[in-house]
């Protein structure tokens, strides 16, 4: 209970501080025309941010597509390598396909076992 009251007190004091700051903000005057902040704003206004954003978007799209293709190629190579290993290891060991599947019922397994004997 004391923790709850403490939390209410903390949130109320935070709300009071935000309210006081919000009331004081309109009293702050504008910057002087020759201040460094205005020069920086003018410099930023000259830079074509829309064109840079569009070019970056195109670059990012191309990069992600090429990365996706590269990963798909690597996946295909690894899959082929694993299939080769699977075929090679199947000769000396128990065949993988003879293991029961989760999709086969118990009666189907009995039929397969009795047919094999």
C-alpha positions, -999 to +999 in steps of 0.1 A: +000+000+000+029+024+008+045+016-025+013+026-043+010+059-024+047+066-032+041+060-069+011+083-069+032+110-052+061+106-077+038+108-107+019+138-093+052+156-087+064+147-123+031+160-137+035+192-117+070+198-131+059+192-167+030+216-162+053+243-148+078+239-177+049+240-202+037+273-188+072+288-189+079+278-225+059+305-242+078+332-223+111+321-239+118+346-268+129+338-303+166+337-312+184+367-326+185+367-364+223+365-366+228+337-341+247+305-351+215+285-348+199+304-377+230+299-398+229+262-391+192+261-400+199+278-433+227+254-441+204+224-434+177+240-456+201+239-486+208+202-483+183+182-505+172+157-478+143+143-499+167+133-527+192+118-502+163+099-486+151+086-520+186+076-530+192+058-497+159+040-500+169+027-535+203+017-523+189-001-493+163-019-514+190-031-539+213-041-511+186-061-493+175-079-525+211-088-534+217-100-498+186-121-500+197-137-533+231-144-519+216-161-488+193-182-510+222-193-531+241-203-499+211-221-487+208-241-519+245-250-517+242-261-481+210-281-489+228-299-518+257-307-496+234-321-469+216-342-494+249-356-506+258-365-470+224-380-465+228-403-495+264-413-486+255-420-450+224-440-460+246-468-475+263-479-443+236-471-418+200-478-412+179-462-438+163-429-426+130-435-444+123-467-423+119-446-392+082-440-382+068-407-389+045-386-367+019-387-395+016-425-396-007-443-372+003-473-352-017-497-374+001-486-405+035-493-389+023-528-379+012-535-415+046-523-428+065-544-403+044-576-410+048-570-448+085-567-445+089-600-425 
